[in-house]
Amino acid sequence: QVQLVESGGGLVQPGGSLRLSCAASGIFFRLYDMAWYRQAPGKQRELVTRITSGGSTSYEDSVKGRFTISRDNAKNTVYLQMNSLKPEDTAVYYCNAERTTYHLTYWGQGTQVTVSS
């Protein structure tokens, strides 16, 4: 059974930081590309950042220089370090695991991030 369990969300003031974690089980983690998506109220889910199985990273323009994705294959965990948070970063953040070649994709349950004073 595949599980992606996110943690680390919460309420933070503008300019603050949060670190999200996503612990994976039931998959050969090191073979998967991992990503963080987010969905704000009334908006579509959007890709925030991705890290490939080989460690290459990419970021959505609005988070470049503020967010950092990383992975620890020994712990089957992907992280999202979020700095200089803005109110527009408020959303539910979802962890995603994907092996495109085999059309495999899995989602976590999401964790709420609220940036507000």
C-alpha positions in Angstrom: 0.0 0.0 0.0 1.4 3.3 -1.1 1.4 6.2 1.4 2.6 9.7 1.2 2.3 11.5 4.5 2.9 15.2 4.6 3.6 17.2 7.8 4.9 20.6 8.8 2.1 22.9 7.7 0.6 25.5 9.9 0.1 29.2 10.5 3.0 31.6 9.9 3.4 35.3 9.7 4.5 37.0 6.4 8.2 36.7 6.1 8.3 33.6 8.2 9.5 30.1 7.3 8.1 26.6 7.3 9.5 23.2 6.4 7.2 20.6 5.0 8.1 16.9 5.0 6.6 14.1 3.0 7.4 10.5 4.1 6.8 7.9 1.5 6.2 4.2 2.0 5.2 1.3 -0.4 7.2 2.6 -3.3 10.8 2.3 -4.4 11.4 5.9 -3.4 14.7 6.6 -5.1 13.2 5.8 -8.5 10.4 8.4 -8.3 10.4 12.0 -9.2 8.9 13.9 -6.3 7.0 17.2 -6.4 5.1 19.6 -4.3 1.8 21.1 -5.6 -0.5 23.5 -3.9 -4.1 24.5 -4.2 -5.5 27.8 -3.0 -9.2 28.3 -2.4 -11.0 28.7 -5.6 -8.0 28.0 -7.7 -6.6 25.0 -9.6 -3.9 22.8 -8.2 -0.5 24.1 -9.4 3.0 22.6 -9.5 5.3 24.4 -7.1 8.6 22.5 -7.4 9.9 19.1 -8.5 13.0 17.1 -7.8 13.8 14.2 -10.1 15.1 10.8 -9.1 18.5 12.1 -10.2 18.3 15.2 -8.0 17.6 17.8 -10.6 15.2 20.5 -9.4 12.8 23.0 -10.9 10.6 25.8 -9.4 7.6 27.8 -10.3 8.6 31.4 -10.9 6.9 32.9 -7.9 8.8 30.7 -5.4 12.3 30.8 -7.0 14.8 32.0 -4.5 12.4 31.4 -1.5 11.6 27.7 -1.6 14.0 24.8 -1.7 13.1 21.2 -2.4 15.3 18.3 -1.3 15.2 14.6 -0.8 16.7 12.0 1.5 16.5 8.6 -0.2 17.7 6.9 2.9 14.7 8.2 4.8 12.2 8.0 1.8 11.4 11.6 2.5 11.1 14.8 0.4 11.3 18.2 2.0 10.1 21.7 1.1 11.9 24.5 2.9 9.8 27.7 2.5 11.3 31.0 3.4 10.1 34.6 3.1 6.5 33.4 3.0 3.8 35.6 1.6 0.1 35.6 2.0 -0.3 34.4 -1.6 1.5 31.2 -0.6 -1.5 30.3 1.5 -2.8 26.9 0.2 -3.0 23.2 0.8 0.3 21.7 -0.2 0.3 18.2 -1.7 3.2 15.8 -2.1 3.3 13.9 -5.3 5.4 10.9 -6.4 5.6 10.0 -10.1 7.3 7.5 -12.4 6.3 8.8 -15.8 7.6 5.8 -17.7 5.2 3.5 -16.0 2.3 6.0 -15.7 2.5 5.8 -11.9 1.5 8.7 -9.8 0.6 9.0 -6.1 -0.7 11.8 -3.9 -0.5 12.7 -0.2 -3.5 14.0 1.7 -2.3 17.5 1.8 -1.2 19.9 4.6 -2.5 23.4 5.1 -0.1 26.4 5.0 -1.6 29.7 6.1 0.5 32.9 5.8 -1.2 35.7 7.7 -0.6 38.4 10.3 
